[in-house]
Amino acid sequence: MSEAWAAILPRLVACPECHGEGTIEEGYAYPHNAGRDIGEIIMETVSCPECGGMGEIPPPDEEEEEEEEEEEEDE
């Protein structure tokens, strides 16, 4: 039965942005000012914008990859 589902469901690959975790860390700068004696960077864990927090994305189309390679060669 699992083979039948494998044929129906799309194959997914790990997200290159979050490496399959579904979350990334973003840094926000809080600069020095009159109310703060020292500036600092605050790191927060947020869901990955590339995969929407799922950790997996559909594989890129081979046609799109070929077009990108051709564009790079033309430059």
C-alpha positions in Angstrom: 0.0 0.0 0.0 2.8 2.4 0.7 4.1 2.0 -2.9 0.7 3.2 -4.2 0.8 6.3 -2.0 4.4 7.0 -3.2 3.2 7.1 -6.8 0.4 9.5 -5.9 2.1 11.9 -3.5 4.7 14.4 -4.8 8.3 13.8 -3.8 9.6 16.4 -1.5 13.2 17.4 -0.7 14.7 19.1 2.4 14.5 22.8 2.3 17.9 24.4 1.4 17.2 27.4 3.6 16.5 25.6 6.9 18.1 22.3 6.1 14.8 20.4 6.8 14.3 21.9 10.3 11.4 24.2 9.4 12.9 27.1 11.4 15.7 29.6 11.0 17.3 32.2 13.3 17.0 35.9 12.5 19.0 38.6 14.2 17.5 42.0 15.1 19.8 44.8 16.0 19.0 47.0 19.0 21.4 49.9 18.7 22.9 52.0 21.5 20.7 55.0 22.3 19.8 57.3 25.3 17.8 54.5 27.0 20.3 51.7 26.3 23.9 51.8 27.3 25.0 49.1 24.8 23.8 47.9 21.5 23.1 44.2 20.9 21.8 41.8 18.4 18.8 39.7 19.5 18.5 36.3 17.8 14.9 34.9 17.4 13.8 31.6 16.0 11.1 32.0 13.3 9.5 29.6 10.8 11.3 29.3 7.5 9.8 31.6 4.8 11.0 29.3 2.0 9.1 26.2 3.1 6.5 27.8 5.5 7.9 25.8 8.5 7.3 22.4 6.9 11.0 21.6 6.3 10.3 20.2 2.8 9.7 21.7 -0.6 8.9 20.2 -4.0 12.0 19.5 -6.0 13.0 22.2 -8.5 12.0 21.4 -12.1 14.8 20.2 -14.3 13.6 22.6 -17.1 14.0 25.6 -14.7 17.6 24.5 -13.8 18.6 24.2 -17.4 17.2 27.7 -18.2 19.2 29.1 -15.3 22.4 27.4 -16.4 21.9 28.8 -20.0 21.4 32.3 -18.6 24.6 32.0 -16.6 26.5 30.8 -19.6 25.2 33.8 -21.7 26.6 36.3 -19.1 
